[in-house]
Amino acid sequence: MIRILPADQQLPQVAELACQLWPSHSREELHATLQDAISDGGAVLLALEGERPVGFAQCALRRDYVEGSSTSPVGYLEGIFVLPEHRRRGIARRLVEACQSWAQLQGCKEFASDCELDNLESQRFHQACGFAEVNRIVCFWKKGYAPNSGG
């Protein structure tokens, strides 16, 4: 049986799972990031099978512009992960539903998320959970910008 609960007291276990979702970050960095997310009014939810952590979701309130939204704040799914051997059992969907419920309790009328353009598995998951695609973008970055002083 899977239980979904706030992870405030289990952040070390969530950080361990988060390392699999965001492998370029250390467990310590992710623990601090999750702690900050909760301190900033967000939520981190943990899926447990018995006492074993099998997945998590991080959600926040975004007050800046969110693609496709018309209200503020918007509940936002910042990250979601389920151990590979526990996938395709509805755990991620239950985590999303719990995040949506949390956002509704915070007064949100809309819920949003994003994923990388090339992450087709995540795109299919979002669509299966009822999200509608609202935009595609390519982001650019430039180092050392100095405006042209000539005419």
Secondary structure, DSSP 8 states (H G I E B T S, - for coil): -EEEEE-TT-HHHHHHHHHHHSTTS-HHHHHHHHHHHHHTT-EEEEEEETTEEEEEEEEEEE-S--TT--SSSEEEEEEEEE-GGG-SSSHHHHHHHHHHHHHHHTT-S-EEE---TT-HHHHHHHHHTT------------SS-------
